[in-house]
Amino acid sequence: MFLLAMVILTVLLILGSSLMERAQTAVDRASVRNRQERAFQLAEAGIEKALWDLNQPNGWLTYAGSPDLTLQGGTLDITIYPAPANRGVFTDTLTVIATGVLPSAQIGRTHSCAIRMVTHKDPRYFAYAIFGNSEVTVGNGTVRLMADSYDSDDGAYGGGNTAGNADIATNSSASNSIKILPQGEVYGNVSVGIDASPPESVVSNQGAITGTISNLEVTNMLPGVTTVPAGAIELGDVWLEADQELVLDPGVYHMTDCEIFGSAQITCNGKVVLYIDQTADTATPDVRIGGNGIVNTSQIPANLTIYCAPDVVSFTVSGNAAIYAGIYAPQADIVMNSGAIYGSVVGETVALNGTNSHIHYDEALRDHTNPHAVMRSWEVL
């Protein structure tokens, strides 16, 4: 009887030990799963933080990541490639790696999860009707010169499709950096350098401003156009005169000079992007758009974008035809002697001082201002 009791007791001890071991294993596994899940959540939080920081003013160009953050009892590391020093206004994608790490219940061990995200830039460069880094002038004292707005998504300019959202701005805080001369009219707000106090000290207004005058929230970074995308169609020096015409089908093109005279014109059919830099021949002006100008047959400004390299320091518009485009020439002095631009203009200085020169800001281009990070792909490493 005693022997039978010992056998039963031994069996029960074995079963109990096995059950306890299984229970402990289940607890350990649950703990591991919990810590792995928390590490994953940390990594996910890192991806969300990276998107938030990239979408702050100038974030696409300057955010370098966030190493060694402490969060939820663990650590978070956010790394971004390429680094800010190797990015530019034409960097279209960034890679974000967010790694969450939690300590293990076992001393000296950790649980980690890394997520890789590729983010795509929704390009947004044209936030204003006119942006002059150091100076903006509207009006020459004799002829009505105007900046107003419309929305090409609602059709052509005019009639009910006009508005007063043609904001102009400068990074400068120096007095008289924005000059609205007699007969100059700005249907929108004026923004000046962040250090200007009061902001009105930067503006010389002898014409009309319908909106407010205030400081920029942040300095508007204007990266130089230092590279031409691979595969761009090379046009070399473009010099058109008399009744010559250059027809461009949809695509990306590179010019080493651009001069249009007489009745000549460039005709753009569909979505065209022009990159312009200067030849070694410094005797020629940089960019001169005369004649019938650059014709965007769609009359949709987003379908024609002109980017100028840092060596383009002069951009003159004197033709009679309308130009429907976004013009980005951050190191150039842009002068409008005549004609109209439907779209947006960015330069070192911008001056409307010719006969009946107008800029009609296309509000649809606001969706193309200040690069905006959008998730393209996501995977756990």
Helices and strands as residue ranges (DSSP letters): H 2-54, H 59-62, E 65-71, E 74-81, G 84-86, E 93-103, E 110-122, E 130-138, E 145-150, G 152-154, E 168-169, E 178-180, E 184-186, E 190-192, G 199-202, E 203-205, E 208-209, E 213-215, E 233-240, E 245-248, E 251-260, E 265-268, E 272-276, E 287-289, E 294-296, G 301-303, E 304-308, E 314-317, E 322-362, G 363-368, E 372-380
